[in-house]
């Protein structure tokens, strides 16, 4: 999860730059799902083939709609019309939503340690994002973009909660091969016209490299890492690693001279990792059952 969110943290500024230089939001989503589908089908040639039950194939479709189609469309299109800062702020709500949904659907306990960890992480991420941004028009966002990024977090939180047991039954390659194929089938009819009119020859090498990173890194590798983590960790713990993304974005801005690292950034990072630690150490439903038996 740490690796996945680190890659996604890099993807926000790189993807935003590509979408500012000729690649639209819907086109970027199409590159992600089609390129990702190609990568996962190629990867499936090197692993043992798994038979998927018909009822699970239907579940994979709905998982793809929430975890990929709605999530990626809302976030990528939202990022294209708002600022990376605002988009990052929207990611801080996902662990809170996931904690509530896990309590409702999976009956995961809402312990004081878990609540404290989630809100410490949210405060840390918010402080980091706001203290690392600089004023000016380039950092301004639009309400529509912010709401789309928020909707993306809601969709992903629901996906993490509802489909945890489905993901646990199959390998990562099998899960993603079918999910991202469904996503490509759903998105292509809506984006075909935009893709056909894309000025392919006018795109710079830098834009193509940034798009390639979004596809190979932000989709193929990051989803492998994320789904491996999803198999082993509780939904709330998985979502807590979302707070790593603004840390990576801050580090990139400092490394490129676009930001500074000071006291507030240090405090924010301590808050984020303290929050993640508290949530990972909080008791699960299984832990409480074992204690009751004793």
N, C-alpha and C positions, 0 to 999 in steps of 0.2 A: 504493500500500500504506500509505503514511503517513496519507493521508486516511481510508482504510477503517478502520484500527486506531484512529485518533483518534475516529471516530464510534462504534466498538464500545466504546471506553473510556468515552464518555458514556452509552452504552446500558446499561451494567451498573448504575449507581446509579438511573437513571431507570426502567429495567425492573423493578428490585427494588422501587422505591417503588410502581409500578403493581400489582405482584403482592402487595403488602402491603395494598392497598386495593380488593380485590374481584375482580381478574383473576387466575385461577389459572395455574400453569405451563403446563398443556396448552392452556388457552384462549389464552395469549399466543403459543404456537407456532402455533396455528391462525390467529390474526390475522396472524402474520408470513407464513405460506405462502400463505394466501388473498389477503391484501392485496398481497403481493409478486407473486403470479401476475397479479392484476388490473393492477398497475403495469407489469409487463413486457409483457403482451399489448397494453396501450394504447401503450407505447413502440414495439412492433414495427410498429404501423400507420404510423409515420413513418420507417422505415428499409426498405431493400431486402430483400425476402423471400428467404431462403436455403433451398435444398432439402437436407434432411438424409437421408443414406443410412440404410436400414432397420437395418443392423448398428450404426450410431452411435446410433440412437434407443434401442436396447437398452442401449448403454453409458451413455447419458444417464440411464437409469433407475437403474442401479447407482451412477452418480456422484451422483445426487440422494439416494439412500439414505444414502450415506456423508457427503457434503458438506453436506446439508441436514437430512434426516429424523433420522438418528442424532445428528448434531452438534447441531442445534438442540434436539431433544427432551431429550437428555442435559444440555446446558448450561442451558437455560431452566428445566427442572424441577429440576435440581441447584441453580441459583441461588435458586429459590423456597424451598428448605429448608436453605440454608446462608447464610453471610454473603458480601457482595461481596468482602471481604478474602480469604477462603479461596478463592473462585472465581477471583480474580485470581492467587493463588499457583499454582493448578493450570495456568494458561495458560503458566507459565514452562517447562513440560516439553515443549511442542510442538516447538520448534526442535531439541531434542536427539533426539526421536523421528524427526522429519523427516530429520535428518542421517543417522541410521542407515538409515532406509528408502531414502533416495536412493542411499546407497552400495550397498545390496543390489539394488534393482530398476533403477536408472538408471545404476549403476556410476559415480556421481559420486565423485571422490576425497575422502578424509577427510584434508585437509591440517592441518598444525599451526596455521596461521593461522585456519582455519575452526573447529577445535576450541576454540582460545583465545577466538575471538569469541563462539561460542555460550555458553561457560561464563561469560565476563565479563558477557554480557547477562543470563544467568540469575541470577548473583549480584547484579547491579545491580537487577534487577526485584524479587528477593526482599527485598533491603535496603530498597528504596523502599516496598514494600507493608507490611513489618513495622514500619518506622519511622514510617509515616504513620498507622497504625491506632491506635486508643485502646482501652484496656481496657473491660470491661463486657459485659453480657449481649448487647447489640445487635451485638457483633462476633463472637459465638460461632457456630461452624458445626457442622454435623452430618456424621458420617462418610459417610453415604449420599449426601448432597449433594456432598461433596468428591469421592467416587468417580465420581459421574455427570459432574461437571465434568472430571475426568481422562479419562473415557471419551470425552467430546466432543472433547478435544484429540487423542486417539489416532485417532478416526475422521477428523478433518480432516487430520491428518498423512498418513494412508493415501490420502485423496482427492487431496491435493496431489501426491503422488508418482505414483500409478497413472494419473491422468487428465490429466496435463499435456499429452500429445500430442493428446488428444481436444479439449481446450479450445482448443488452438492452431489447429485446423482451421476453426473457426466464429467468428462475431462474438459479443461478449459478450451482446447482446440475444437472439440465437438460442439460445445455450447456456442462459442463465438462464430463458428462456421455457419451454423444455421441462423443464428440471430442476425448477423450482419448481412446475410444473403436476403433474408426477409426485408431488412431495412432498405437494401438497395432496390429490391423489387417495388417497394412502396414509394420510394423517393424519386426514382428515375422518370416516371411519367410526368411528374410536376416540374422536373428540372431539365428535361431533354432540350426544350427550346432555348433555355438560357445557356446550356452547354454548347449547343450548336452555334450560337452567336458570340461565344467567348473569343476575344482577340488573341488566339493562341500564339501567333508569331510575334505579337507585340509585348508579351510578358517577358520580363527580364530573367536572367539566370538566378538572381537573388530571390525573386518571387517564386520560381520553380523549386528552389532548394527549401524555402520556407514551407511551401505546400507539401513537399516530400517529407519534411520533418513531421508535419501535422498528420500525414497518412501513416508513415512507418513508425514514428515515435509515439505521437499522440493518440493513435488508434490501435495499431497492431501490438506494439510492445506494451503500451500502458494498459490496454485491456487484458493482456495476459497476466500482468502483474496484479491488476485490480481484482480479476476474478479468482486468482489464486488466493489472494487475501480474503476475498468474500467467502471462500470455502472454509477458511480456518477461523475467521473472526466473526463476532456478533455485528449486526447491522450498525449499531451506534458507534462501535469501535472503528468500523470501516469508514463511516462518514466523518469521524473526528480527524482523520488524516487529510481531509479537505483543507484544513487550516495550514498545511504545509505549503500549499500553492502560493499564497501571498508572500511567504518567506523566500521562496525561490525567486519570485518576481522582484522582490526587494534586492536580493543578492545580485540578480542580473543587472538591475538599474544602477547599483553601486559599482559593479565591475565595468560597466560601459560608460561610467561618468555621468549618468542621468539622475543619480540620486546620491544621498549621503547616508552614512550609518552612524547613528548617535545614541544617546541615552535612551530615548523613547523606543527606538528599534530594538535595543537590547532587552528592555523591560517586556516589550511585546512578545519577543521570541521565547523568553522564560515563561510567560503566561501561557503561550500556546502549548509548549511541550509539557508544562505542568498539568494543563488540562487533558492532554492526550494520555499522560501517565495515569491520572486519576480515573479516567474512563476505562482504560485497559485493566486497572486493578479493581474496578467495581465488581460486585457479585452478580453473576448471571442467574437466570431462572434455575439452571441445573445446580449451581452452587447452593442456592437456598433450599432446594429439595433435599440435597445431601445433608445439610445442617439439620433440617427437620427430622430426617430419619434417625439421626444421632440422638 
